[in-house]
């Protein structure tokens, strides 16, 4: 995994997402299993509006693994 690319993709256009995703990446990414890291990177490929709706419980994620990642991020960081 290209850490520079992941960090760049953590920078989102929405302030609310910036306060969740980048701090989680900086503080917890290295603690994740390899599969969880893959799911995190997959999550970054989705648009800001989709991510925002997931984090605000307005829409379900397309997979259970993505939902688990969203819940993990929310549990680790207060927003």
N, C-alpha and C positions, 0 to 999 in steps of 0.2 A: 504494500500500500504506500502510495506517495503521500507522506505526511503534509507536505507543503500544499498539495492540491486539496486534501481534506480540510485543512485549516482555512484555505481560501473559500471553499464551498460552505463552511460554517458561517461565513459572513452573509447575512441575509438582508433583504431590503426592508424588512419590518422590524422595528425596534423591539417589539414583544418577543419575536423569535430570536433576535440577537441576544437578549437577556437570558434565554434558555439554552440555546444550542452551543454557542461558543464557550460559555463557562463550563457546561457539561463536558465538552470536548477537552478543554484544558485540565479539568480536575479529575475526570473519571474515565476517559477513553482508554488509558493504559490498563485499567483494572478489568476491562471487559474481556470476555472470552473472544476467541478469534471469530466465532459465528456472530456474536453480538456486535463486534466491530464491523463485520460485513453488513449487518442489518442497519447499523448507524449510517454507513456510507450510502447504502441503498436509499435510506430515508432522505438524504441530502439531495437526491435527484428529483424529488418532488417539488412542486411550486410552493412559493410562500403562502398563497391563499389556502392550498390544501393542508399544508403543515399547520397553519393557524387554526383551521377548523378542527383538526385532530386534537391539538393541544387544548382547545377551548371546549372539547366534547360536543362539537356541533355536527361532526361527521365521523363515522367509523373509518378506521384505516382499512386498506384492501386486504391485509393479512394479519393473522394473529401475532406473528413475530414483530411486525411494525407496531402493533398496538402495545405489545409488551415493552418495546423500546420507548415509545411515547410515555408510557406509565413510569418506566424507570427514570427517565429524564425528569418528569414532573416530581417524582418522589425525592430525588436528590437535590433539586433546586427550587427554592421558593421564587415565585414571580409575582 
